[in-house]
Amino acid sequence: MTNKDLADLIFPNAESIENIEKKYKVRDLKEGSVVTRFAPSPTGFVHIGSLFTSFIARKVARQTDGVFILRIEDTDQKRTVENGIGEIIKDLENYGINYDEGIIFENGVVKEKGNYGPYLQSSRKTIYEAFAKSLIERDLAYPCFCTEEDLQKIKEEQELRKDRLGYYGDYAKSRHLTIDEAVLKIKNGEKYIIRLKSPGDFNKKIEVKDLVRGRIEFPENDLDIVLIKGDGLPTYHFAHAVDDHLMRVTHVIRGDEWISSLPVHIQLFQCLNFKVPKYAHLSPLMKVDENGVRRKLSKRHDPESAVSYYHERGIPKEAVMLYIMTVANSNFEQWYEQNRDAKLEDFKFDFKRVGSSGALFDLDKLNNISKSYISRLTAEEVYEKSLEYAKEFDKEFAQILVDNKDIAIAVFSIERYQKKPRKDYENFKDIRKETWYIFDELFKDFTYEEQKVTDRELLKKIISSYLDSYDENDEEDKWFEKIKNIASMNNFAANMKDYREHPEDYLGNVTDIATVLRVALTSKTVTPNLHQISRILGKEKMKERFDKFLQA
């Protein structure tokens, strides 16, 4: 019997390679266009590192008028979680990572867009079988009948001899079966998998040019890796090669945990007669833990590793993307400072500017970027984005925003349209915490913060004078002059200079008067501009709150 007979026995109905290649024609793209893919497994939430990788993959494709693909690698069925695909798509949508081809989710149903699918690996089984059959016919793959017990014995023998671990050379028992022996085992119903018959020599070297790390040297792969598992589905290694070839991926951008697999992947491309794509391996995002140890962000230990964490906190997706770009390219921050009105898409990503060591994930820096981003929005934009967030995570506050739209926009306008806008809001979750006192629906069940002036009669006198003199048409300078007059009338220094020089001559200063009014109107000692808060509340509402304060 021949290798073709063996291949026909294992894959009797496999489609021809020629027919498959005709279906997946070379893409009609302009010269220099890049085709990238993001290929997550539906095993849980999207990691911030995966968002980092997908963002770069999309960025590179977009800036070259190329194609960005979402492919779901679900061949490890044991690790697949319920609705894992939907969660991936939702996380990508939340951060504006749109793609040209791939899996989409419509009304709870998995669908596809594009001409190079299926984009779900578990739906590509017949394609993998065709290429595995071709490798068997060319004596580059074979059925392996080793059981778990057999593999354990091989490992123990290697450990005893202090040899490299793995299935290779003389240790690859099934590799040395004759075709007739393999056929007999199959006909007898023995279980098997398909392995690569590696042509590599571990004592020889290969050199790979990585777009991030430059030239890297490895020993050739000589492991007879698994191509098709017992369940009939491919391993990541095999599927990656077949899929990237047929989808005409030009650049594989992924985490550096896959660097050690490069010799295997390049060998697979060569054995399959595929053009090897360019590789870019990105270092993981790091953090310094409570013990001062620098380590990778962990799905298990770090809530901030999930991209849903930022969405739930209301950090704008634009701020997350800006932060990711500062991590991705070392020159981005300087470019952004010089091009504040430009779009993120205008920045040209460069692999040469990517750090080859893991960047420290700085949550404080992200929060500061978020503050700056929100401070540059219009009040109407803050309102719309706050409402969108609240509708998903705080329905009570969402209704308050709907019922008090004009008031909310007025609050968001405070100290916004100036050279250095106020930066109160770190995220949209903070909006309620920073503005609750403006809304009557929330101005209850609170404690007034402590202040310097506590004498009840003096408090009444200050508040009465303020109401008597208040005119909503006063500009801020005139309004503050009236505050200073109230201070002088009650033996408080109207000018801070006077108070600093002779504090013993006064009960306090003008800021203490302002604090009385601020606390009475908001319950807080620190708020944005009191003049504008007074205007928003109006005289009647202020009177109600002053009465409530004096009765407390």
Buried (B, 14 or more C-beta within 10 A) or exposed (E): EEBEBBBBBBBEEBBEBEEBEEEBEEBEBEEEBBBBBBBBBBBBBBBBBBBBBBBBBBBBBBBBEBBBBBBBBBBBEEEBEEEBBBBBBBBBEBBEBEBBBBBBBEEEEBEBEBEBBBBBBBBBBEBBBBBBBBBBBBBBBBBBBBEEEBBEBBBEEBEEEEBEEBBBBEBBBBBEBEBEEBBEBBEEEEEBBBBBBBEBEBEEEBEBEBBBBEEBEBBBBBBBBBBBBEEEBBBBBBBBBBBBBBBBBBBBBBBBEBBEBBBBBBBBBBBBEBEBBBBBBBBBBBBEEEEEEEBBBEBEEBEBBBBBBBBBBBBBBBBBBBBBBBBBBBEBEEBBEEEEEEEBEEBEBBBEEBEEEBBEBBBEEBBBBBBEBBBEBEBEEBBBBBBEBBBEBBEEBBBBBEEBEEBBBBBBBBBBEEEEBEBBBBBBBBBBEBBBBBBBEBBEEEEBEEBBBEEEEBBEBBBEBBEEBBEEEBEEEEBBEBBBBBBBEBEBBBEEEBBEEEEEEBBBBBBBBBBBBBBBBBBBBEBBEBBBBBBBBEEEBBBBBBEBBEEE
